[in-house]
């Protein structure tokens, strides 16, 4: 049935039960897992917060700004490594083959859909935290965007934590 299940994680609100359920599903049907973490593009506001342009007046300040940006990128990579390691460990413990993928500079939904296509994933197993309220209604959630644009089936698990 399914041969390659994509399990995306944001690393911030990682739903451990969704990871375990996705891996167990893969084990039960003999599929492999593709673990994915997408670090989104920084918004102009976020970049300005990092660079603090009001303080950039000389070469030394430009170097500090560059270092600040490198620090942020390293923090993103550390979060990605940790969240992907959690999926890899669960897969290893279950005897399921797992490939980890880390993408930077993309919107999460875009990265999920592109990875599903590029890695020939035939199921996306993802968690939702159910963002409600104005933000969820206006901007939509990553899960909603994936559900509405995916060319492969999407299985969603609700996480309440």
Backbone as ProteinMPNN parsed JSONL, in Angstrom:
{"seq_chain_A": "XXXXXXXXXXXXXXXXXXXXXXXXXXXXXXXXXXXXXXXXXXXXXXXXXXXXXXXXXXXXXXXXXXXXXXXXXXXXXXXXXXXXXXXXXXXXXXXXXXXXXXXXXXXXXXXXXXXXXXXXXXXXXXXXXXXXXXXXXXXXXXXXXXXXXXXXXXXXXXXXX", "coords_chain_A": {"N_chain_A": [[0.834, -1.184, 0.0], [1.349, 1.675, 1.148], [4.591, 2.954, 0.727], [6.518, 4.816, 1.464], [6.533, 6.983, 3.999], [6.052, 10.284, 4.814], [7.076, 12.146, 7.538], [6.689, 15.077, 8.882], [8.203, 17.521, 11.058], [8.058, 20.244, 13.323], [9.717, 20.792, 15.341], [9.461, 22.528, 17.455], [6.984, 22.37, 18.74], [6.831, 19.627, 18.848], [5.063, 16.685, 18.434], [5.18, 13.969, 20.2], [3.644, 11.616, 20.304], [2.518, 11.526, 17.752], [4.749, 11.143, 16.168], [5.536, 8.597, 17.06], [3.227, 7.114, 16.366], [3.211, 7.443, 13.578], [5.609, 6.168, 12.864], [5.072, 3.585, 13.827], [2.937, 2.909, 12.166], [4.301, 2.827, 9.724], [5.987, 0.651, 10.264], [4.101, -1.409, 10.588], [3.065, -1.704, 8.017], [5.242, -2.131, 6.471], [6.673, 0.013, 5.418], [9.016, 2.691, 4.645], [10.353, 5.575, 6.382], [10.384, 9.031, 5.849], [11.818, 11.576, 7.43], [11.223, 14.963, 8.16], [12.304, 18.311, 8.505], [11.571, 21.682, 8.276], [12.975, 24.793, 7.997], [11.694, 27.912, 8.049], [11.744, 30.788, 5.789], [13.192, 33.78, 6.964], [11.283, 36.54, 7.992], [11.172, 39.968, 6.793], [10.92, 41.62, 9.042], [11.866, 39.939, 11.108], [14.519, 39.658, 10.284], [15.4, 42.308, 10.54], [15.134, 42.546, 13.297], [17.178, 40.866, 14.121], [19.476, 41.974, 12.946], [19.487, 44.637, 13.861], [19.524, 47.411, 12.604], [19.876, 50.099, 13.339], [22.13, 50.195, 14.81], [24.164, 49.682, 13.136], [26.84, 51.037, 11.951], [29.439, 50.925, 11.188], [32.26, 48.935, 9.971], [32.877, 47.054, 11.979], [30.427, 46.775, 13.279], [28.916, 45.699, 11.24], [30.095, 43.222, 11.053], [29.352, 42.163, 13.525], [26.599, 41.982, 13.107], [26.507, 40.109, 11.053], [27.526, 37.917, 12.44], [25.501, 37.587, 14.325], [23.396, 36.76, 12.682], [24.451, 34.349, 11.736], [24.487, 32.959, 14.145], [21.747, 32.694, 14.657], [21.016, 31.092, 12.488], [22.455, 28.789, 13.186], [21.15, 28.079, 15.554], [18.636, 27.391, 14.499], [19.408, 25.161, 12.986], [20.264, 23.477, 15.046], [17.82, 22.967, 16.367], [16.504, 21.639, 14.301], [18.182, 19.387, 13.962], [17.82, 18.113, 16.437], [15.047, 17.563, 16.448], [14.762, 15.943, 14.174], [16.391, 13.847, 14.936], [14.849, 12.676, 16.93], [12.785, 11.444, 15.485], [14.31, 9.713, 13.915], [15.393, 8.057, 15.909], [13.079, 6.847, 16.967], [12.299, 5.43, 14.698], [14.522, 3.756, 14.331], [14.403, 2.259, 16.719], [12.082, 0.864, 16.171], [12.803, -0.637, 14.059], [12.584, 0.42, 11.503], [13.342, 1.744, 8.355], [14.812, 4.944, 7.899], [15.05, 8.152, 6.505], [16.503, 11.276, 6.922], [15.628, 14.648, 6.323], [16.529, 17.981, 5.88], [15.448, 21.195, 5.335], [15.993, 24.542, 4.412], [14.847, 27.937, 4.339], [12.287, 27.897, 3.196], [8.708, 28.067, 3.12], [6.914, 26.223, 5.557], [4.71, 24.47, 4.675], [5.114, 24.458, 1.916], [7.68, 23.3, 1.788], [7.121, 20.759, 2.826], [5.328, 19.696, 0.909], [6.93, 19.772, -1.414], [9.042, 18.074, -0.648], [7.661, 15.673, -0.274], [7.012, 15.103, -2.932], [9.575, 15.032, -4.179], [10.887, 12.963, -2.792], [9.34, 10.836, -3.335], [7.214, 10.185, -1.601], [4.333, 8.548, -0.45], [2.425, 8.957, 1.394], [1.573, 11.401, 3.747], [2.144, 11.901, 7.052], [1.095, 13.72, 9.582], [1.173, 15.913, 12.449], [-1.193, 17.967, 14.158], [-1.728, 20.951, 15.903], [-3.886, 22.39, 16.037], [-4.366, 25.281, 15.536], [-6.314, 27.864, 16.457], [-8.741, 30.531, 16.334], [-8.287, 33.983, 15.287], [-5.791, 34.127, 13.894], [-5.475, 31.485, 12.902], [-7.747, 31.362, 11.289], [-7.372, 33.446, 9.422], [-4.741, 33.163, 8.305], [-4.474, 30.454, 8.029], [-3.43, 27.089, 8.754], [-0.367, 25.198, 8.775], [-0.997, 22.527, 8.413], [-3.578, 22.696, 7.25], [-2.935, 23.93, 4.83], [-1.274, 21.985, 3.679], [-3.103, 19.845, 3.498], [-4.922, 20.906, 1.646], [-3.444, 21.17, -0.688], [-1.98, 18.888, -1.265], [-0.903, 16.151, -3.263], [-0.854, 13.602, -2.538], [-2.209, 11.224, -0.152], [-3.039, 12.498, 3.107], [-2.546, 11.988, 6.461], [-3.728, 12.965, 9.505], [-2.933, 13.661, 12.835], [-4.249, 14.712, 15.818], [-2.799, 16.68, 18.302], [-2.623, 17.349, 21.673], [-0.995, 19.234, 23.436]], "CA_chain_A": [[0.0, 0.0, 0.0], [2.243, 2.826, 1.226], [5.994, 2.522, 0.773], [7.364, 5.865, 2.021], [5.683, 7.896, 4.763], [6.704, 11.525, 5.224], [6.693, 12.629, 8.866], [7.302, 16.381, 9.126], [8.208, 18.0, 12.44], [8.497, 21.64, 13.432], [10.769, 20.842, 16.344], [9.125, 23.396, 18.581], [5.856, 21.738, 19.428], [6.835, 18.264, 18.33], [4.101, 15.789, 19.055], [5.832, 12.666, 20.304], [2.723, 10.517, 19.985], [2.351, 11.469, 16.302], [5.964, 10.511, 15.649], [5.46, 7.162, 17.363], [2.165, 6.51, 15.563], [3.663, 7.412, 12.188], [6.625, 5.12, 12.743], [4.396, 2.289, 14.004], [2.199, 2.64, 10.928], [5.31, 2.405, 8.741], [6.414, -0.706, 10.626], [3.0, -2.347, 10.359], [2.809, -1.93, 6.587], [6.513, -2.36, 5.792], [7.104, 1.223, 4.71], [10.107, 3.456, 5.231], [9.96, 6.901, 6.848], [11.195, 10.205, 5.531], [11.635, 12.593, 8.475], [11.462, 16.275, 7.559], [12.219, 19.566, 9.253], [11.689, 22.844, 7.391], [13.187, 26.087, 8.652], [11.137, 28.878, 7.101], [12.446, 32.025, 5.497], [12.979, 34.829, 7.953], [10.563, 37.697, 7.469], [11.976, 41.201, 6.898], [10.879, 42.072, 10.433], [12.784, 39.091, 11.88], [15.888, 40.013, 9.897], [15.719, 43.588, 11.173], [15.312, 42.289, 14.731], [18.479, 40.236, 14.309], [20.562, 42.866, 12.545], [19.416, 45.923, 14.568], [20.215, 48.316, 11.689], [20.197, 51.379, 13.946], [23.459, 50.098, 15.401], [25.14, 49.347, 12.098], [27.436, 52.269, 11.433], [30.805, 50.681, 10.735], [32.632, 47.575, 9.618], [32.782, 46.176, 13.152], [29.01, 46.499, 13.51], [28.459, 44.797, 10.189], [30.585, 41.898, 11.434], [28.479, 41.697, 14.62], [25.31, 41.616, 12.515], [26.733, 38.853, 10.35], [27.662, 36.876, 13.463], [24.164, 37.368, 14.9], [22.633, 35.973, 11.714], [25.014, 32.994, 11.771], [24.028, 32.343, 15.396], [20.342, 32.321, 14.47], [21.006, 29.941, 11.586], [22.927, 27.622, 13.945], [20.06, 27.691, 16.456], [17.654, 26.686, 13.668], [19.966, 23.854, 12.655], [20.248, 22.668, 16.273], [16.436, 22.525, 16.56], [16.239, 20.645, 13.259], [18.918, 18.158, 14.279], [17.191, 17.471, 17.594], [13.723, 17.04, 16.095], [14.95, 14.822, 13.252], [16.963, 12.729, 15.71], [13.749, 12.013, 17.646], [12.111, 10.559, 14.532], [15.26, 8.66, 13.56], [15.495, 7.118, 17.033], [11.844, 6.065, 17.005], [12.349, 4.503, 13.572], [15.549, 2.746, 14.626], [13.866, 1.384, 17.764], [11.032, 0.026, 15.582], [13.349, -1.384, 12.929], [12.071, 1.026, 10.277], [14.321, 2.568, 7.64], [14.466, 6.359, 7.997], [15.91, 9.155, 5.886], [16.238, 12.607, 7.476], [15.772, 15.745, 5.364], [16.451, 19.317, 6.483], [15.311, 22.226, 4.31], [15.965, 25.91, 4.932], [14.415, 29.002, 3.443], [10.992, 27.637, 2.557], [7.538, 28.0, 3.986], [6.764, 24.813, 5.953], [3.812, 23.695, 3.81], [5.803, 24.327, 0.629], [8.747, 22.324, 1.977], [6.504, 19.439, 3.011], [4.796, 19.232, -0.371], [8.053, 19.534, -2.329], [9.767, 16.884, -0.204], [6.818, 14.507, -0.585], [7.161, 14.815, -4.363], [10.973, 14.699, -4.499], [11.279, 11.695, -2.169], [8.325, 9.837, -3.708], [6.405, 9.787, -0.446], [2.971, 8.272, -0.878], [1.558, 9.34, 2.5], [2.109, 12.388, 4.69], [1.584, 11.679, 8.388], [1.494, 14.914, 10.326], [0.448, 16.307, 13.652], [-1.722, 19.324, 14.187], [-2.002, 21.486, 17.237], [-5.186, 23.031, 15.906], [-4.359, 26.73, 15.757], [-7.659, 28.412, 16.325], [-8.813, 31.972, 16.477], [-8.11, 34.843, 14.122], [-4.599, 33.757, 13.124], [-5.775, 30.259, 12.172], [-8.761, 31.64, 10.273], [-6.855, 34.337, 8.39], [-3.544, 32.665, 7.645], [-4.526, 29.015, 7.862], [-2.355, 26.373, 9.426], [0.454, 24.392, 7.878], [-1.772, 21.32, 8.119], [-4.638, 23.05, 6.304], [-2.313, 24.177, 3.525], [-0.845, 20.696, 3.132], [-4.314, 19.104, 3.13], [-5.59, 21.471, 0.467], [-2.599, 21.167, -1.875], [-1.239, 17.633, -1.419], [-1.308, 15.212, -4.31], [-0.876, 12.277, -1.908], [-3.029, 11.241, 1.048], [-2.495, 13.104, 4.328], [-3.149, 11.479, 7.678], [-3.483, 13.995, 10.516], [-3.181, 13.298, 14.222], [-4.412, 15.858, 16.719], [-1.943, 16.638, 19.511], [-3.091, 18.296, 22.677], [-0.011, 19.615, 24.437]], "C_chain_A": [[0.878, 1.246, 0.0], [3.664, 2.321, 1.413], [6.906, 3.535, 1.463], [6.484, 6.923, 2.682], [6.501, 9.104, 5.204], [6.168, 11.946, 6.591], [7.401, 13.962, 9.091], [7.224, 16.747, 10.605], [8.664, 19.45, 12.454], [9.549, 21.814, 14.516], [10.454, 21.691, 17.555], [8.031, 22.756, 19.412], [5.721, 20.306, 18.949], [5.884, 17.387, 19.144], [4.691, 14.388, 19.055], [4.901, 11.53, 19.92], [2.505, 10.408, 18.475], [3.566, 10.821, 15.657], [5.874, 8.994, 15.847], [4.391, 6.464, 16.526], [2.567, 6.413, 14.094], [4.677, 6.314, 11.948], [5.979, 3.736, 12.886], [3.565, 1.925, 12.781], [3.169, 2.14, 9.856], [5.755, 0.977, 9.012], [5.335, -1.721, 10.258], [2.792, -2.661, 8.881], [4.098, -2.113, 5.78], [7.01, -1.175, 4.982], [8.344, 1.815, 5.361], [9.563, 4.822, 5.624], [10.935, 7.933, 6.295], [10.846, 11.253, 6.577], [12.018, 13.942, 7.887], [11.355, 17.391, 8.584], [12.463, 20.697, 8.265], [11.884, 24.079, 8.255], [12.714, 27.151, 7.669], [12.071, 30.062, 6.855], [12.183, 32.989, 6.646], [12.247, 35.981, 7.287], [11.475, 38.921, 7.546], [12.022, 41.73, 8.335], [11.853, 41.262, 11.304], [14.241, 39.417, 11.554], [16.302, 41.328, 10.546], [15.925, 43.425, 12.676], [16.688, 41.689, 15.021], [19.603, 41.227, 14.044], [20.599, 44.183, 13.318], [20.102, 47.021, 13.756], [20.563, 49.68, 12.298], [21.588, 51.383, 14.57], [24.554, 49.836, 14.365], [25.694, 50.629, 11.486], [28.849, 52.047, 10.909], [31.034, 49.225, 10.433], [32.499, 46.614, 10.779], [31.335, 45.794, 13.425], [28.443, 45.554, 12.457], [28.897, 43.371, 10.505], [29.734, 41.322, 12.568], [27.137, 41.244, 14.074], [25.425, 40.283, 11.782], [26.83, 37.704, 11.344], [26.309, 36.555, 14.103], [23.324, 36.489, 13.971], [23.14, 34.537, 11.695], [24.581, 32.252, 13.028], [22.584, 31.869, 15.277], [20.245, 31.094, 13.57], [21.459, 28.673, 12.31], [21.853, 27.143, 14.922], [18.98, 26.922, 15.692], [18.144, 25.275, 13.343], [19.963, 22.931, 13.866], [18.845, 22.123, 16.549], [16.093, 21.431, 15.541], [16.915, 19.322, 13.574], [18.237, 17.387, 15.412], [15.841, 16.844, 17.215], [13.826, 15.871, 15.118], [15.512, 13.606, 13.972], [15.869, 11.965, 16.461], [13.018, 11.037, 16.724], [13.036, 9.408, 14.153], [15.38, 7.617, 14.665], [14.254, 6.234, 17.108], [11.84, 5.025, 15.883], [13.357, 3.385, 13.824], [15.038, 1.75, 15.659], [12.818, 0.416, 17.213], [11.545, -0.822, 14.417], [12.854, -0.888, 11.586], [13.163, 1.885, 9.652], [13.865, 4.025, 7.668], [15.52, 7.209, 7.301], [15.515, 10.512, 6.454], [16.527, 13.667, 6.415], [15.595, 17.056, 6.117], [16.459, 20.344, 5.368], [15.293, 23.591, 4.996], [15.405, 26.853, 3.871], [13.121, 28.775, 2.706], [9.885, 27.754, 3.592], [7.318, 26.527, 4.324], [5.879, 23.983, 5.025], [4.465, 23.449, 2.452], [6.907, 23.264, 0.722], [8.219, 20.908, 2.12], [6.036, 18.88, 1.672], [5.911, 18.929, -1.373], [8.818, 18.267, -1.946], [8.963, 15.622, -0.495], [6.974, 14.116, -2.052], [8.575, 14.331, -4.688], [11.395, 13.332, -3.963], [10.288, 10.57, -2.453], [7.573, 9.298, -2.501], [4.969, 9.595, -0.927], [1.956, 8.48, 0.238], [2.294, 10.373, 3.34], [1.379, 12.169, 6.005], [2.025, 12.851, 9.245], [0.596, 15.189, 11.515], [-0.12, 17.699, 13.452], [-1.973, 19.703, 15.641], [-3.274, 22.303, 17.214], [-5.187, 24.503, 16.234], [-5.748, 27.273, 15.463], [-7.6, 29.929, 16.395], [-8.53, 32.689, 15.171], [-6.921, 34.426, 13.271], [-4.858, 32.503, 12.292], [-6.759, 30.502, 11.041], [-8.193, 32.459, 9.116], [-5.707, 33.699, 7.613], [-3.604, 31.168, 7.354], [-3.361, 28.372, 8.588], [-1.541, 25.632, 8.386], [-0.335, 23.153, 7.46], [-2.856, 21.602, 7.084], [-4.065, 23.259, 4.909], [-1.863, 22.87, 2.88], [-2.062, 19.899, 2.676], [-4.917, 19.61, 1.822], [-4.751, 21.404, -0.806], [-1.888, 19.835, -2.163], [-1.811, 16.772, -2.531], [-1.313, 13.783, -3.788], [-1.737, 12.359, -0.649], [-2.27, 11.849, 2.243], [-3.276, 12.553, 5.511], [-2.747, 12.426, 8.803], [-3.84, 13.458, 11.895], [-3.224, 14.568, 15.051], [-3.537, 15.658, 17.944], [-2.405, 17.721, 20.462], [-2.049, 18.499, 23.751], [0.771, 20.821, 24.001]], "O_chain_A": [[1.123, 1.818, -1.062], [3.907, 1.378, 2.166], [7.953, 3.162, 1.992], [5.778, 7.667, 2.003], [7.518, 8.963, 5.883], [4.959, 12.084, 6.779], [8.578, 13.985, 9.449], [6.303, 16.338, 11.312], [9.549, 19.839, 11.691], [10.196, 22.858, 14.601], [11.123, 21.578, 18.582], [8.147, 22.622, 20.63], [4.617, 19.835, 18.676], [5.918, 17.368, 20.375], [4.698, 13.706, 18.03], [5.329, 10.574, 19.273], [2.324, 9.302, 17.965], [3.435, 10.042, 14.713], [6.106, 8.217, 14.921], [4.61, 5.358, 16.031], [2.291, 5.407, 13.44], [4.61, 5.608, 10.942], [6.315, 2.817, 12.139], [3.498, 0.756, 12.403], [2.895, 1.157, 9.167], [5.885, 0.18, 8.083], [5.63, -2.769, 9.684], [2.386, -3.77, 8.534], [4.056, -2.234, 4.556], [7.691, -1.349, 3.972], [8.68, 1.478, 6.496], [8.449, 5.186, 5.247], [12.148, 7.725, 6.281], [9.724, 11.759, 6.613], [13.028, 14.053, 7.191], [10.446, 17.416, 9.414], [13.436, 20.678, 7.512], [11.071, 24.376, 9.131], [13.269, 27.28, 6.578], [13.03, 30.301, 7.59], [11.096, 33.01, 7.223], [12.555, 36.352, 6.155], [12.454, 38.909, 8.292], [13.055, 42.229, 8.782], [12.572, 41.824, 12.13], [15.091, 39.448, 12.444], [17.421, 41.453, 11.043], [16.784, 44.083, 13.264], [17.288, 41.978, 16.056], [20.561, 41.314, 14.812], [21.664, 44.793, 13.418], [21.151, 47.519, 14.165], [21.47, 50.35, 11.805], [22.158, 52.444, 14.827], [25.736, 49.777, 14.703], [25.075, 51.226, 10.606], [29.396, 52.924, 10.24], [30.151, 48.385, 10.604], [32.059, 45.479, 10.597], [31.037, 44.647, 13.758], [27.593, 44.714, 12.754], [28.156, 42.42, 10.255], [29.429, 40.13, 12.571], [26.591, 40.236, 14.523], [24.54, 39.433, 11.883], [26.271, 36.633, 11.11], [26.009, 35.396, 14.387], [22.626, 35.583, 14.426], [22.34, 33.602, 11.644], [24.334, 31.047, 12.983], [22.238, 30.781, 15.737], [19.485, 30.168, 13.853], [20.908, 27.598, 12.075], [21.666, 25.939, 15.099], [18.469, 25.915, 16.183], [17.38, 24.312, 13.418], [19.691, 21.738, 13.736], [18.691, 20.96, 16.921], [15.469, 20.426, 15.883], [16.3, 18.261, 13.468], [18.097, 16.166, 15.35], [15.539, 15.721, 17.621], [13.062, 14.911, 15.219], [15.155, 12.47, 13.659], [15.954, 10.746, 16.61], [12.672, 9.931, 17.138], [12.602, 8.259, 14.077], [15.46, 6.422, 14.383], [14.359, 5.021, 17.289], [11.43, 3.883, 16.088], [13.079, 2.215, 13.562], [15.214, 0.542, 15.502], [12.671, -0.702, 17.708], [10.804, -1.629, 13.858], [12.716, -1.664, 10.641], [13.826, 2.66, 10.341], [12.683, 4.314, 7.485], [16.721, 7.01, 7.483], [14.335, 10.863, 6.469], [17.529, 13.598, 5.704], [14.649, 17.227, 6.885], [17.374, 20.364, 4.544], [14.654, 23.767, 6.033], [15.484, 26.589, 2.671], [12.881, 29.408, 1.677], [10.107, 27.563, 4.787], [7.515, 25.666, 3.466], [6.273, 22.886, 4.629], [4.374, 22.349, 1.907], [7.044, 22.429, -0.172], [8.807, 19.964, 1.592], [6.316, 17.728, 1.341], [5.84, 17.937, -2.099], [9.198, 17.48, -2.813], [9.526, 14.612, -0.918], [7.06, 12.932, -2.375], [8.748, 13.335, -5.39], [12.171, 12.623, -4.605], [10.387, 9.485, -1.88], [7.327, 8.096, -2.396], [4.459, 10.389, -1.716], [0.767, 8.215, 0.059], [3.487, 10.236, 3.609], [0.152, 12.243, 6.067], [3.2, 12.961, 9.596], [-0.558, 14.765, 11.577], [0.404, 18.5, 12.678], [-2.371, 18.885, 16.471], [-3.696, 22.845, 18.236], [-5.926, 24.941, 17.116], [-6.268, 27.145, 14.355], [-6.526, 30.521, 16.503], [-8.533, 32.089, 14.096], [-7.03, 34.376, 12.046], [-4.506, 32.456, 11.114], [-6.63, 29.923, 9.962], [-8.502, 32.19, 7.956], [-5.716, 33.704, 6.382], [-2.853, 30.672, 6.514], [-2.415, 29.051, 8.988], [-1.978, 25.46, 7.249], [-0.338, 22.778, 6.288], [-3.031, 20.828, 6.143], [-4.648, 22.814, 3.921], [-2.047, 22.668, 1.68], [-2.054, 19.336, 1.582], [-5.369, 18.82, 0.993], [-5.29, 21.565, -1.9], [-1.259, 19.689, -3.211], [-3.025, 16.676, -2.715], [-1.72, 12.859, -4.493], [-1.971, 13.452, -0.133], [-1.051, 11.729, 2.363], [-4.503, 12.64, 5.56], [-1.56, 12.661, 9.027], [-4.907, 12.878, 12.095], [-2.32, 15.4, 14.976], [-3.538, 14.586, 18.549], [-2.555, 18.88, 20.075], [-2.197, 17.993, 24.863], [1.649, 21.283, 24.729]]}, "name": "protein", "num_of_chains": 1, "seq": "XXXXXXXXXXXXXXXXXXXXXXXXXXXXXXXXXXXXXXXXXXXXXXXXXXXXXXXXXXXXXXXXXXXXXXXXXXXXXXXXXXXXXXXXXXXXXXXXXXXXXXXXXXXXXXXXXXXXXXXXXXXXXXXXXXXXXXXXXXXXXXXXXXXXXXXXXXXXXXXXX"}
